Amino acid sequence: MFYDVSAVLYDFGRQPRAAREFFIKYQDRILYGKDSYAPTEFPYYWRVFETTDEYFDYYRDYHAFWKLYGMDLPDGVLKKLYYQNALRVTPGLPQAGWPQ
């Protein structure tokens, strides 16, 4: 079973320590996903997944009334989240040209 992170960023960002442990534990089963193509939202995902930033606003007022925090995921987990897991489970995706 795989889990994608679309439309629930506000839950990870409000409890970053527990979310970080979950992402590390299940790093082979999590896929980066979005429920809509909105490039202005991508920096919020990167900020939650990749930084140690604290107490910043979510991009939608109607989804979360709390502030977000960065999870500071390790590079190996980020690579699996962003592309390696998708390459493993999606036949036909080009296997070359991805960062090592």
Biopython code that builds the backbone (N, CA, C, O; Angstrom):
import numpy as np
from Bio.PDB.StructureBuilder import StructureBuilder

atoms = [
    (1, "MET", "N", (0.833, -1.155, 0.000)),
    (1, "MET", "CA", (0.000, 0.000, 0.000)),
    (1, "MET", "C", (0.890, 1.233, 0.000)),
    (1, "MET", "O", (1.920, 1.275, 0.671)),
    (2, "PHE", "N", (0.473, 2.235, -0.765)),
    (2, "PHE", "CA", (1.200, 3.497, -0.837)),
    (2, "PHE", "C", (0.297, 4.639, -0.398)),
    (2, "PHE", "O", (-0.929, 4.554, -0.470)),
    (3, "TYR", "N", (0.925, 5.690, 0.051)),
    (3, "TYR", "CA", (0.228, 6.867, 0.559)),
    (3, "TYR", "C", (0.743, 8.076, -0.202)),
    (3, "TYR", "O", (1.954, 8.240, -0.345)),
    (4, "ASP", "N", (-0.157, 8.931, -0.697)),
    (4, "ASP", "CA", (0.332, 10.164, -1.315)),
    (4, "ASP", "C", (-0.057, 11.340, -0.431)),
    (4, "ASP", "O", (-1.041, 11.288, 0.307)),
    (5, "VAL", "N", (0.728, 12.386, -0.520)),
    (5, "VAL", "CA", (0.618, 13.495, 0.428)),
    (5, "VAL", "C", (-0.287, 14.635, -0.040)),
    (5, "VAL", "O", (-0.300, 15.700, 0.577)),
    (6, "SER", "N", (-1.028, 14.433, -1.099)),
    (6, "SER", "CA", (-1.847, 15.517, -1.624)),
    (6, "SER", "C", (-2.932, 15.935, -0.637)),
    (6, "SER", "O", (-3.571, 15.101, 0.005)),
    (7, "ALA", "N", (-3.119, 17.228, -0.535)),
    (7, "ALA", "CA", (-4.216, 17.853, 0.213)),
    (7, "ALA", "C", (-4.191, 17.649, 1.718)),
    (7, "ALA", "O", (-5.216, 17.850, 2.370)),
    (8, "VAL", "N", (-3.061, 17.256, 2.296)),
    (8, "VAL", "CA", (-2.991, 17.117, 3.752)),
    (8, "VAL", "C", (-1.718, 17.730, 4.343)),
    (8, "VAL", "O", (-1.320, 17.379, 5.453)),
    (9, "LEU", "N", (-1.094, 18.626, 3.620)),
    (9, "LEU", "CA", (0.130, 19.251, 4.104)),
    (9, "LEU", "C", (-0.075, 19.919, 5.455)),
    (9, "LEU", "O", (0.815, 19.895, 6.306)),
    (10, "TYR", "N", (-1.224, 20.504, 5.650)),
    (10, "TYR", "CA", (-1.492, 21.215, 6.900)),
    (10, "TYR", "C", (-1.461, 20.287, 8.116)),
    (10, "TYR", "O", (-1.190, 20.742, 9.228)),
    (11, "ASP", "N", (-1.732, 19.004, 7.923)),
    (11, "ASP", "CA", (-1.646, 18.071, 9.045)),
    (11, "ASP", "C", (-0.198, 17.712, 9.379)),
    (11, "ASP", "O", (0.150, 17.574, 10.552)),
    (12, "PHE", "N", (0.645, 17.560, 8.359)),
    (12, "PHE", "CA", (2.059, 17.267, 8.626)),
    (12, "PHE", "C", (2.727, 18.461, 9.304)),
    (12, "PHE", "O", (3.490, 18.296, 10.256)),
    (13, "GLY", "N", (2.438, 19.653, 8.811)),
    (13, "GLY", "CA", (3.089, 20.856, 9.302)),
    (13, "GLY", "C", (2.690, 21.276, 10.696)),
    (13, "GLY", "O", (3.400, 22.059, 11.328)),
    (14, "ARG", "N", (1.579, 20.781, 11.190)),
    (14, "ARG", "CA", (1.193, 21.162, 12.556)),
    (14, "ARG", "C", (1.748, 20.202, 13.601)),
    (14, "ARG", "O", (1.755, 20.523, 14.789)),
    (15, "GLN", "N", (2.208, 19.044, 13.180)),
    (15, "GLN", "CA", (2.828, 18.080, 14.111)),
    (15, "GLN", "C", (4.088, 17.507, 13.462)),
    (15, "GLN", "O", (4.139, 16.321, 13.138)),
    (16, "PRO", "N", (5.094, 18.346, 13.274)),
    (16, "PRO", "CA", (6.247, 17.963, 12.459)),
    (16, "PRO", "C", (7.090, 16.817, 13.021)),
    (16, "PRO", "O", (7.653, 16.045, 12.245)),
    (17, "ARG", "N", (7.191, 16.688, 14.320)),
    (17, "ARG", "CA", (8.027, 15.605, 14.865)),
    (17, "ARG", "C", (7.395, 14.242, 14.606)),
    (17, "ARG", "O", (8.072, 13.315, 14.162)),
    (18, "ALA", "N", (6.115, 14.119, 14.880)),
    (18, "ALA", "CA", (5.425, 12.838, 14.631)),
    (18, "ALA", "C", (5.376, 12.542, 13.133)),
    (18, "ALA", "O", (5.566, 11.399, 12.716)),
    (19, "ALA", "N", (5.123, 13.572, 12.327)),
    (19, "ALA", "CA", (5.079, 13.377, 10.875)),
    (19, "ALA", "C", (6.445, 12.955, 10.346)),
    (19, "ALA", "O", (6.533, 12.087, 9.479)),
    (20, "ARG", "N", (7.502, 13.559, 10.859)),
    (20, "ARG", "CA", (8.860, 13.207, 10.430)),
    (20, "ARG", "C", (9.138, 11.736, 10.732)),
    (20, "ARG", "O", (9.659, 11.018, 9.878)),
    (21, "GLU", "N", (8.801, 11.289, 11.920)),
    (21, "GLU", "CA", (9.004, 9.879, 12.276)),
    (21, "GLU", "C", (8.210, 8.960, 11.350)),
    (21, "GLU", "O", (8.709, 7.915, 10.935)),
    (22, "PHE", "N", (6.973, 9.349, 11.025)),
    (22, "PHE", "CA", (6.137, 8.566, 10.116)),
    (22, "PHE", "C", (6.780, 8.486, 8.731)),
    (22, "PHE", "O", (6.857, 7.407, 8.144)),
    (23, "PHE", "N", (7.239, 9.618, 8.212)),
    (23, "PHE", "CA", (7.852, 9.643, 6.883)),
    (23, "PHE", "C", (9.128, 8.810, 6.849)),
    (23, "PHE", "O", (9.394, 8.132, 5.857)),
    (24, "ILE", "N", (9.905, 8.851, 7.897)),
    (24, "ILE", "CA", (11.130, 8.050, 7.934)),
    (24, "ILE", "C", (10.789, 6.563, 8.026)),
    (24, "ILE", "O", (11.385, 5.744, 7.327)),
    (25, "LYS", "N", (9.844, 6.220, 8.874)),
    (25, "LYS", "CA", (9.461, 4.813, 9.040)),
    (25, "LYS", "C", (8.873, 4.218, 7.758)),
    (25, "LYS", "O", (9.178, 3.080, 7.402)),
    (26, "TYR", "N", (8.038, 4.981, 7.076)),
    (26, "TYR", "CA", (7.354, 4.470, 5.885)),
    (26, "TYR", "C", (7.880, 5.092, 4.588)),
    (26, "TYR", "O", (7.134, 5.244, 3.621)),
    (27, "GLN", "N", (9.142, 5.444, 4.573)),
    (27, "GLN", "CA", (9.724, 6.159, 3.439)),
    (27, "GLN", "C", (9.616, 5.416, 2.108)),
    (27, "GLN", "O", (9.665, 6.049, 1.054)),
    (28, "ASP", "N", (9.473, 4.117, 2.129)),
    (28, "ASP", "CA", (9.348, 3.345, 0.889)),
    (28, "ASP", "C", (7.910, 3.262, 0.393)),
    (28, "ASP", "O", (7.650, 2.629, -0.631)),
    (29, "ARG", "N", (6.973, 3.889, 1.099)),
    (29, "ARG", "CA", (5.550, 3.776, 0.761)),
    (29, "ARG", "C", (4.853, 5.112, 0.575)),
    (29, "ARG", "O", (3.627, 5.153, 0.464)),
    (30, "ILE", "N", (5.607, 6.208, 0.538)),
    (30, "ILE", "CA", (4.994, 7.532, 0.449)),
    (30, "ILE", "C", (5.358, 8.172, -0.882)),
    (30, "ILE", "O", (6.513, 8.133, -1.307)),
    (31, "LEU", "N", (4.370, 8.755, -1.531)),
    (31, "LEU", "CA", (4.548, 9.414, -2.824)),
    (31, "LEU", "C", (4.153, 10.887, -2.721)),
    (31, "LEU", "O", (3.173, 11.235, -2.063)),
    (32, "TYR", "N", (4.921, 11.733, -3.371)),
    (32, "TYR", "CA", (4.538, 13.133, -3.461)),
    (32, "TYR", "C", (3.393, 13.233, -4.463)),
    (32, "TYR", "O", (3.474, 12.690, -5.565)),
    (33, "GLY", "N", (2.351, 13.914, -4.085)),
    (33, "GLY", "CA", (1.217, 14.105, -4.981)),
    (33, "GLY", "C", (0.514, 15.405, -4.675)),
    (33, "GLY", "O", (0.605, 15.922, -3.561)),
    (34, "LYS", "N", (-0.175, 15.926, -5.642)),
    (34, "LYS", "CA", (-0.984, 17.135, -5.487)),
    (34, "LYS", "C", (-2.334, 16.845, -6.111)),
    (34, "LYS", "O", (-2.428, 16.133, -7.111)),
    (35, "ASP", "N", (-3.378, 17.399, -5.516)),
    (35, "ASP", "CA", (-4.712, 17.193, -6.073)),
    (35, "ASP", "C", (-5.055, 18.222, -7.143)),
    (35, "ASP", "O", (-6.099, 18.129, -7.789)),
    (36, "SER", "N", (-4.176, 19.203, -7.329)),
    (36, "SER", "CA", (-4.345, 20.172, -8.407)),
    (36, "SER", "C", (-2.968, 20.704, -8.791)),
    (36, "SER", "O", (-2.031, 20.692, -7.992)),
    (37, "TYR", "N", (-2.869, 21.170, -10.034)),
    (37, "TYR", "CA", (-1.607, 21.755, -10.478)),
    (37, "TYR", "C", (-1.644, 23.235, -10.132)),
    (37, "TYR", "O", (-2.292, 24.028, -10.815)),
    (38, "ALA", "N", (-0.944, 23.596, -9.067)),
    (38, "ALA", "CA", (-0.887, 24.982, -8.606)),
    (38, "ALA", "C", (0.553, 25.270, -8.186)),
    (38, "ALA", "O", (0.897, 25.108, -7.016)),
    (39, "PRO", "N", (1.391, 25.692, -9.122)),
    (39, "PRO", "CA", (2.812, 25.905, -8.819)),
    (39, "PRO", "C", (3.077, 26.857, -7.654)),
    (39, "PRO", "O", (4.121, 26.760, -7.009)),
    (40, "THR", "N", (2.164, 27.761, -7.378)),
    (40, "THR", "CA", (2.377, 28.679, -6.249)),
    (40, "THR", "C", (2.318, 27.957, -4.908)),
    (40, "THR", "O", (2.778, 28.491, -3.899)),
    (41, "GLU", "N", (1.759, 26.755, -4.884)),
    (41, "GLU", "CA", (1.658, 25.988, -3.635)),
    (41, "GLU", "C", (2.899, 25.130, -3.374)),
    (41, "GLU", "O", (3.145, 24.751, -2.229)),
    (42, "PHE", "N", (3.674, 24.818, -4.395)),
    (42, "PHE", "CA", (4.825, 23.931, -4.233)),
    (42, "PHE", "C", (5.805, 24.407, -3.159)),
    (42, "PHE", "O", (6.277, 23.578, -2.381)),
    (43, "PRO", "N", (6.135, 25.698, -3.078)),
    (43, "PRO", "CA", (7.090, 26.131, -2.042)),
    (43, "PRO", "C", (6.646, 25.808, -0.615)),
    (43, "PRO", "O", (7.490, 25.625, 0.262)),
    (44, "TYR", "N", (5.359, 25.738, -0.373)),
    (44, "TYR", "CA", (4.883, 25.373, 0.964)),
    (44, "TYR", "C", (5.206, 23.908, 1.271)),
    (44, "TYR", "O", (5.592, 23.573, 2.390)),
    (45, "TYR", "N", (5.046, 23.050, 0.280)),
    (45, "TYR", "CA", (5.399, 21.643, 0.460)),
    (45, "TYR", "C", (6.892, 21.518, 0.730)),
    (45, "TYR", "O", (7.306, 20.827, 1.661)),
    (46, "TRP", "N", (7.704, 22.192, -0.094)),
    (46, "TRP", "CA", (9.146, 22.117, 0.092)),
    (46, "TRP", "C", (9.534, 22.650, 1.465)),
    (46, "TRP", "O", (10.411, 22.094, 2.127)),
    (47, "ARG", "N", (8.880, 23.728, 1.893)),
    (47, "ARG", "CA", (9.222, 24.326, 3.182)),
    (47, "ARG", "C", (8.896, 23.385, 4.339)),
    (47, "ARG", "O", (9.677, 23.274, 5.284)),
    (48, "VAL", "N", (7.754, 22.711, 4.274)),
    (48, "VAL", "CA", (7.393, 21.758, 5.329)),
    (48, "VAL", "C", (8.303, 20.534, 5.274)),
    (48, "VAL", "O", (8.788, 20.094, 6.316)),
    (49, "PHE", "N", (8.545, 19.980, 4.107)),
    (49, "PHE", "CA", (9.330, 18.755, 3.998)),
    (49, "PHE", "C", (10.826, 18.969, 4.226)),
    (49, "PHE", "O", (11.487, 18.110, 4.810)),
    (50, "GLU", "N", (11.370, 20.098, 3.775)),
    (50, "GLU", "CA", (12.821, 20.236, 3.691)),
    (50, "GLU", "C", (13.479, 21.148, 4.716)),
    (50, "GLU", "O", (14.703, 21.116, 4.849)),
    (51, "THR", "N", (12.723, 21.955, 5.444)),
    (51, "THR", "CA", (13.343, 22.937, 6.326)),
    (51, "THR", "C", (13.018, 22.690, 7.795)),
    (51, "THR", "O", (12.236, 21.803, 8.138)),
    (52, "THR", "N", (13.627, 23.485, 8.637)),
    (52, "THR", "CA", (13.307, 23.516, 10.063)),
    (52, "THR", "C", (12.571, 24.812, 10.403)),
    (52, "THR", "O", (12.520, 25.211, 11.566)),
    (53, "ASP", "N", (12.009, 25.459, 9.403)),
    (53, "ASP", "CA", (11.279, 26.709, 9.627)),
    (53, "ASP", "C", (10.155, 26.494, 10.631)),
    (53, "ASP", "O", (9.597, 25.402, 10.738)),
    (54, "GLU", "N", (9.836, 27.549, 11.361)),
    (54, "GLU", "CA", (8.810, 27.451, 12.394)),
    (54, "GLU", "C", (7.749, 28.521, 12.228)),
    (54, "GLU", "O", (8.030, 29.650, 11.826)),
    (55, "TYR", "N", (6.539, 28.144, 12.544)),
    (55, "TYR", "CA", (5.425, 29.059, 12.722)),
    (55, "TYR", "C", (5.166, 29.934, 11.492)),
    (55, "TYR", "O", (5.249, 31.160, 11.563)),
    (56, "PHE", "N", (4.852, 29.289, 10.369)),
    (56, "PHE", "CA", (4.520, 30.035, 9.155)),
    (56, "PHE", "C", (3.113, 29.673, 8.689)),
    (56, "PHE", "O", (2.589, 28.608, 9.014)),
    (57, "ASP", "N", (2.525, 30.565, 7.935)),
    (57, "ASP", "CA", (1.137, 30.411, 7.500)),
    (57, "ASP", "C", (0.990, 29.345, 6.424)),
    (57, "ASP", "O", (1.887, 29.135, 5.607)),
    (58, "TYR", "N", (-0.144, 28.684, 6.439)),
    (58, "TYR", "CA", (-0.555, 27.788, 5.369)),
    (58, "TYR", "C", (-1.107, 28.650, 4.234)),
    (58, "TYR", "O", (-1.542, 29.774, 4.480)),
    (59, "TYR", "N", (-1.098, 28.160, 3.026)),
    (59, "TYR", "CA", (-1.486, 28.982, 1.883)),
    (59, "TYR", "C", (-2.997, 29.123, 1.692)),
    (59, "TYR", "O", (-3.435, 29.945, 0.887)),
    (60, "ARG", "N", (-3.787, 28.355, 2.400)),
    (60, "ARG", "CA", (-5.247, 28.475, 2.296)),
    (60, "ARG", "C", (-5.841, 28.727, 3.676)),
    (60, "ARG", "O", (-5.658, 27.922, 4.589)),
    (61, "ASP", "N", (-6.532, 29.811, 3.828)),
    (61, "ASP", "CA", (-7.126, 30.158, 5.124)),
    (61, "ASP", "C", (-8.251, 29.219, 5.527)),
    (61, "ASP", "O", (-8.488, 29.025, 6.720)),
    (62, "TYR", "N", (-8.943, 28.638, 4.573)),
    (62, "TYR", "CA", (-10.110, 27.824, 4.899)),
    (62, "TYR", "C", (-9.771, 26.368, 5.241)),
    (62, "TYR", "O", (-10.663, 25.616, 5.632)),
    (63, "HIS", "N", (-8.512, 25.956, 5.105)),
    (63, "HIS", "CA", (-8.129, 24.585, 5.447)),
    (63, "HIS", "C", (-7.494, 24.478, 6.821)),
    (63, "HIS", "O", (-7.740, 23.515, 7.546)),
    (64, "ALA", "N", (-6.689, 25.444, 7.180)),
    (64, "ALA", "CA", (-5.931, 25.350, 8.431)),
    (64, "ALA", "C", (-5.925, 26.696, 9.132)),
    (64, "ALA", "O", (-5.636, 27.733, 8.535)),
    (65, "PHE", "N", (-6.247, 26.649, 10.397)),
    (65, "PHE", "CA", (-6.247, 27.862, 11.198)),
    (65, "PHE", "C", (-5.001, 27.933, 12.074)),
    (65, "PHE", "O", (-4.863, 28.847, 12.887)),
    (66, "TRP", "N", (-4.095, 26.974, 11.910)),
    (66, "TRP", "CA", (-2.883, 26.898, 12.709)),
    (66, "TRP", "C", (-1.675, 27.167, 11.835)),
    (66, "TRP", "O", (-1.771, 27.162, 10.608)),
    (67, "LYS", "N", (-0.552, 27.397, 12.463)),
    (67, "LYS", "CA", (0.705, 27.634, 11.751)),
    (67, "LYS", "C", (1.377, 26.301, 11.434)),
    (67, "LYS", "O", (1.058, 25.270, 12.027)),
    (68, "LEU", "N", (2.311, 26.343, 10.492)),
    (68, "LEU", "CA", (3.038, 25.151, 10.068)),
    (68, "LEU", "C", (4.492, 25.207, 10.518)),
    (68, "LEU", "O", (5.032, 26.273, 10.818)),
    (69, "TYR", "N", (5.108, 24.035, 10.556)),
    (69, "TYR", "CA", (6.510, 23.888, 10.944)),
    (69, "TYR", "C", (7.183, 22.925, 9.973)),
    (69, "TYR", "O", (6.545, 22.013, 9.448)),
    (70, "GLY", "N", (8.472, 23.132, 9.740)),
    (70, "GLY", "CA", (9.220, 22.254, 8.860)),
    (70, "GLY", "C", (9.575, 20.935, 9.520)),
    (70, "GLY", "O", (9.805, 20.871, 10.727)),
    (71, "MET", "N", (9.618, 19.876, 8.706)),
    (71, "MET", "CA", (9.918, 18.524, 9.187)),
    (71, "MET", "C", (11.398, 18.163, 9.062)),
    (71, "MET", "O", (11.861, 17.234, 9.723)),
    (72, "ASP", "N", (12.147, 18.886, 8.222)),
    (72, "ASP", "CA", (13.576, 18.634, 8.040)),
    (72, "ASP", "C", (13.860, 17.163, 7.717)),
    (72, "ASP", "O", (14.652, 16.509, 8.395)),
    (73, "LEU", "N", (13.207, 16.659, 6.681)),
    (73, "LEU", "CA", (13.396, 15.259, 6.292)),
    (73, "LEU", "C", (14.795, 15.032, 5.725)),
    (73, "LEU", "O", (15.328, 15.906, 5.041)),
    (74, "PRO", "N", (15.397, 13.875, 5.997)),
    (74, "PRO", "CA", (16.706, 13.549, 5.431)),
    (74, "PRO", "C", (16.645, 13.465, 3.895)),
    (74, "PRO", "O", (15.602, 13.157, 3.318)),
    (75, "ASP", "N", (17.770, 13.743, 3.262)),
    (75, "ASP", "CA", (17.829, 13.736, 1.796)),
    (75, "ASP", "C", (17.360, 12.420, 1.186)),
    (75, "ASP", "O", (16.651, 12.430, 0.180)),
    (76, "GLY", "N", (17.738, 11.299, 1.769)),
    (76, "GLY", "CA", (17.322, 9.999, 1.233)),
    (76, "GLY", "C", (15.816, 9.829, 1.248)),
    (76, "GLY", "O", (15.249, 9.258, 0.316)),
    (77, "VAL", "N", (15.167, 10.309, 2.281)),
    (77, "VAL", "CA", (13.705, 10.236, 2.374)),
    (77, "VAL", "C", (13.072, 11.175, 1.350)),
    (77, "VAL", "O", (12.079, 10.823, 0.714)),
    (78, "LEU", "N", (13.641, 12.362, 1.189)),
    (78, "LEU", "CA", (13.106, 13.318, 0.208)),
    (78, "LEU", "C", (13.172, 12.754, -1.212)),
    (78, "LEU", "O", (12.225, 12.900, -1.984)),
    (79, "LYS", "N", (14.280, 12.116, -1.553)),
    (79, "LYS", "CA", (14.402, 11.532, -2.894)),
    (79, "LYS", "C", (13.343, 10.464, -3.131)),
    (79, "LYS", "O", (12.752, 10.396, -4.209)),
    (80, "LYS", "N", (13.104, 9.634, -2.125)),
    (80, "LYS", "CA", (12.060, 8.615, -2.265)),
    (80, "LYS", "C", (10.690, 9.265, -2.384)),
    (80, "LYS", "O", (9.883, 8.859, -3.220)),
    (81, "LEU", "N", (10.423, 10.249, -1.576)),
    (81, "LEU", "CA", (9.149, 10.958, -1.601)),
    (81, "LEU", "C", (8.908, 11.618, -2.953)),
    (81, "LEU", "O", (7.833, 11.464, -3.533)),
    (82, "TYR", "N", (9.886, 12.343, -3.457)),
    (82, "TYR", "CA", (9.711, 13.128, -4.671)),
    (82, "TYR", "C", (9.726, 12.305, -5.962)),
    (82, "TYR", "O", (8.978, 12.613, -6.891)),
    (83, "TYR", "N", (10.565, 11.262, -6.039)),
    (83, "TYR", "CA", (10.616, 10.557, -7.324)),
    (83, "TYR", "C", (10.990, 9.080, -7.267)),
    (83, "TYR", "O", (10.489, 8.315, -8.090)),
    (84, "GLN", "N", (11.827, 8.640, -6.359)),
    (84, "GLN", "CA", (12.297, 7.257, -6.402)),
    (84, "GLN", "C", (11.175, 6.244, -6.198)),
    (84, "GLN", "O", (11.142, 5.218, -6.878)),
    (85, "ASN", "N", (10.264, 6.512, -5.280)),
    (85, "ASN", "CA", (9.152, 5.575, -5.082)),
    (85, "ASN", "C", (8.249, 5.530, -6.313)),
    (85, "ASN", "O", (7.765, 4.463, -6.690)),
    (86, "ALA", "N", (8.025, 6.672, -6.931)),
    (86, "ALA", "CA", (7.194, 6.703, -8.138)),
    (86, "ALA", "C", (7.849, 5.922, -9.273)),
    (86, "ALA", "O", (7.167, 5.216, -10.015)),
    (87, "LEU", "N", (9.164, 6.045, -9.409)),
    (87, "LEU", "CA", (9.873, 5.284, -10.442)),
    (87, "LEU", "C", (9.754, 3.787, -10.198)),
    (87, "LEU", "O", (9.685, 3.003, -11.145)),
    (88, "ARG", "N", (9.731, 3.395, -8.953)),
    (88, "ARG", "CA", (9.664, 1.975, -8.605)),
    (88, "ARG", "C", (8.292, 1.373, -8.869)),
    (88, "ARG", "O", (8.200, 0.204, -9.242)),
    (89, "VAL", "N", (7.230, 2.137, -8.687)),
    (89, "VAL", "CA", (5.885, 1.559, -8.764)),
    (89, "VAL", "C", (5.102, 1.932, -10.025)),
    (89, "VAL", "O", (4.000, 1.427, -10.236)),
    (90, "THR", "N", (5.655, 2.805, -10.858)),
    (90, "THR", "CA", (4.930, 3.249, -12.050)),
    (90, "THR", "C", (5.653, 2.774, -13.298)),
    (90, "THR", "O", (6.638, 3.386, -13.710)),
    (91, "PRO", "N", (5.186, 1.705, -13.899)),
    (91, "PRO", "CA", (5.825, 1.203, -15.114)),
    (91, "PRO", "C", (5.778, 2.251, -16.227)),
    (91, "PRO", "O", (4.793, 2.972, -16.390)),
    (92, "GLY", "N", (6.852, 2.308, -16.973)),
    (92, "GLY", "CA", (6.875, 3.191, -18.122)),
    (92, "GLY", "C", (7.483, 4.557, -17.863)),
    (92, "GLY", "O", (7.759, 5.284, -18.817)),
    (93, "LEU", "N", (7.702, 4.931, -16.623)),
    (93, "LEU", "CA", (8.373, 6.207, -16.366)),
    (93, "LEU", "C", (9.831, 6.101, -16.779)),
    (93, "LEU", "O", (10.458, 5.070, -16.537)),
    (94, "PRO", "N", (10.383, 7.128, -17.390)),
    (94, "PRO", "CA", (11.796, 7.071, -17.760)),
    (94, "PRO", "C", (12.667, 6.935, -16.515)),
    (94, "PRO", "O", (12.490, 7.679, -15.551)),
    (95, "GLN", "N", (13.591, 6.006, -16.529)),
    (95, "GLN", "CA", (14.431, 5.723, -15.381)),
    (95, "GLN", "C", (15.722, 6.560, -15.356)),
    (95, "GLN", "O", (16.381, 6.658, -14.321)),
    (96, "ALA", "N", (16.072, 7.153, -16.487)),
    (96, "ALA", "CA", (17.310, 7.921, -16.582)),
    (96, "ALA", "C", (17.047, 9.410, -16.385)),
    (96, "ALA", "O", (15.930, 9.893, -16.570)),
    (97, "GLY", "N", (18.102, 10.120, -16.006)),
    (97, "GLY", "CA", (18.028, 11.573, -15.907)),
    (97, "GLY", "C", (17.617, 12.113, -14.546)),
    (97, "GLY", "O", (17.481, 13.326, -14.378)),
    (98, "TRP", "N", (17.419, 11.245, -13.588)),
    (98, "TRP", "CA", (17.034, 11.684, -12.241)),
    (98, "TRP", "C", (18.273, 11.897, -11.396)),
    (98, "TRP", "O", (19.299, 11.263, -11.642)),
    (99, "PRO", "N", (18.204, 12.777, -10.401)),
    (99, "PRO", "CA", (19.366, 12.970, -9.514)),
    (99, "PRO", "C", (19.720, 11.666, -8.785)),
    (99, "PRO", "O", (18.852, 10.839, -8.503)),
    (100, "GLN", "N", (20.978, 11.508, -8.497)),
    (100, "GLN", "CA", (21.421, 10.335, -7.739)),
    (100, "GLN", "C", (21.304, 10.672, -6.298)),
    (100, "GLN", "O", (21.618, 9.844, -5.443)),
]
sb = StructureBuilder()
sb.init_structure("model")
sb.init_model(0)
sb.init_chain("A")
sb.init_seg("    ")
for serial, (resi, resn, name, xyz) in enumerate(atoms, 1):
    if name == "N":
        sb.init_residue(resn, " ", resi, " ")
    sb.init_atom(name, np.array(xyz, "f"), 0.0, 1.0, " ", f" {name:<3s}", serial, name[0])
structure = sb.get_structure()
